[in-house]
Amino acid sequence: MTPDGAAPLSVHSPPAMQAPARVTVREGHLADLATVAELRLALLREASDHPVYGRLRPDAAERAPEMFAIQLASANEVTFLAERAGRVIGILRCVETHGSPLLHPPRYCYVSSVYVRPEHRRSGALRVLFARARAWCRGRGLHEMRLHNIPGGIAAAAWDALGFEIVEQVRLLRLD
């Protein structure tokens, strides 16, 4: 009975939905090489119709580990991995890059190889990866981030939302 003497109402509500597990970000290491290769090759495969990135070599999966291992071991760059419930769901690579000696800034962060598994997109993973990348830049005294992305689509909208602006175009002329 309720305080006013009425019978309590029986309300059937759907089972409580569990919030998705929190996204965490950590630095990638050589032990993560297989996962790094998987995600970075998935990024390239998604761009299969792009005039540059769509020209994936047939032996890319065999070539990738050596290149990615060198990058993971480099002191001038970092690969961040986003995880949810113990599974790697995204990647973002930062490289400390030296600019032209004629221009400012003398050093900046080049962001590359950003990929979030399709089923985890629009869940905050990119935002958490990006926050960690910004912190890495601040820790190294870097005051600018640059990246290339394929025009249009969800990735361009995400970079716009994170504050990046378009400042140049890349053009291609095939000589064959």
URBELNOR-V40577 format. One line per field, one symbol per residue. ss: DSSP state (a for helix, b for strand, c for the rest). burial: + if it has 24 or more other C-alpha atoms within 12 Angstrom, else -. A space follows every 10 residues. Layout:
# URBELNOR-V40577
ss=???
burial=???
This chain:
# URBELNOR-V40577
ss=cccccccccc cccccccccc ccbbbbbcca aaaaaaaaaa aaaaaacccc ccccccccca aaaaaaaaaa aaacccbbbb bbbbccbbbb bbbbbbbbcc ccccccbbbb bbbbbbcaaa ccccaaaaaa aaaaaaaaac ccccbbbccc ccaaaaaaaa accccccccc cccccc
burial=---------- ---------- --++++++-- -++-++++++ ++++------ -----+---- +--++--++- ++----++++ ++++---+++ +++++++--- ------++++ +++++++--+ --++++++++ -+++-++--- -+-++++-++ ----+--++- ---------- ------
